[in-house]
Amino acid sequence: MAWIIAIIVGGIIGWLASLVMNRDASMGIFWNIVVGIVGSFIGKWIGSLIGIGATLTEFSVPGLLMSLLGAIVLLGIANMVQRGRVR
């Protein structure tokens, strides 16, 4: 059951990040899920650096916000690699 929740929440987080970064037209549902899940790992790492205790095993608002931040960072890095700049 946890995998299904991770896929659904990852898809929503990835979709929101793609809207923020203006990449929604170029991404499908699969890539939204991938960006959301990988973004949650990046967000957890960023949170541990700045002292926000967002864990991947419990559902919390700070965890969702850090996942969104991680997904935005991931898309920013992808923009820099693909286009040489961040939108």
matplotlib code that plots the C-alpha trace (Angstrom):
import matplotlib.pyplot as plt

x = [0.0, 2.9, 4.1, 0.7, 0.7, 4.2, 3.3, 0.2, 1.8, 5.0, 2.8, 1.1, 4.4, 6.0, 3.1, 3.1, 6.9, 6.5, 3.8, 6.1, 9.1, 6.9, 7.7, 4.2, 3.7, 6.9, 6.4, 4.0, 2.6, 5.4, 8.0, 5.9, 6.0, 9.7, 10.4, 8.2, 9.8, 13.4, 12.5, 11.4, 14.9, 16.5, 14.1, 14.9, 18.6, 18.1, 16.0, 18.6, 21.2, 19.1, 17.7, 14.1, 13.3, 11.3, 11.2, 10.1, 8.3, 5.7, 3.2, 3.6, 3.2, 6.9, 7.7, 5.4, 6.9, 10.5, 9.5, 8.1, 11.3, 13.4, 11.4, 11.8, 15.6, 15.7, 13.8, 16.1, 19.1, 17.5, 16.8, 20.4, 21.7, 19.2, 19.2, 22.1, 19.9, 17.2, 13.8]
y = [0.0, 2.4, 2.1, 3.1, 6.2, 7.1, 6.9, 9.0, 11.6, 11.6, 12.2, 15.2, 16.7, 16.2, 17.8, 20.8, 21.2, 21.0, 23.8, 26.0, 25.4, 25.9, 22.3, 20.8, 20.6, 18.6, 16.0, 13.1, 11.4, 8.9, 11.7, 13.6, 10.5, 10.1, 13.8, 13.7, 10.6, 11.6, 15.1, 13.7, 12.2, 15.5, 17.4, 15.1, 15.7, 19.5, 19.3, 17.4, 20.1, 23.0, 21.2, 20.4, 16.9, 15.8, 12.0, 9.8, 7.3, 9.7, 11.9, 15.6, 19.0, 19.9, 16.6, 17.5, 21.0, 19.6, 17.1, 19.9, 21.9, 18.9, 18.4, 22.0, 21.8, 18.6, 20.3, 23.4, 21.2, 19.4, 22.9, 23.9, 20.6, 20.7, 24.4, 25.9, 28.1, 28.0, 29.4]
z = [0.0, 0.7, -2.9, -4.2, -1.9, -2.9, -6.6, -6.2, -4.0, -6.1, -9.2, -7.6, -6.3, -9.7, -11.4, -9.1, -9.5, -13.3, -13.1, -11.0, -13.4, -16.5, -17.8, -17.6, -21.4, -21.9, -19.1, -18.9, -15.9, -15.7, -15.5, -13.0, -10.7, -11.2, -10.5, -7.4, -5.9, -6.7, -5.5, -2.1, -1.6, -2.6, -0.3, 2.6, 2.0, 1.8, 5.0, 6.9, 5.9, 7.2, 10.2, 9.1, 10.1, 7.1, 7.0, 4.1, 6.3, 7.8, 6.2, 7.2, 5.7, 6.1, 4.4, 1.4, 1.2, 1.3, -1.4, -3.6, -3.0, -3.9, -7.1, -8.1, -7.5, -9.6, -12.5, -12.2, -12.6, -15.6, -17.1, -16.7, -18.3, -21.2, -22.0, -20.2, -18.0, -15.4, -16.5]

ax = plt.figure().add_subplot(projection="3d")
ax.plot(x, y, z, "-o")
ax.set_aspect("equal")
plt.show()
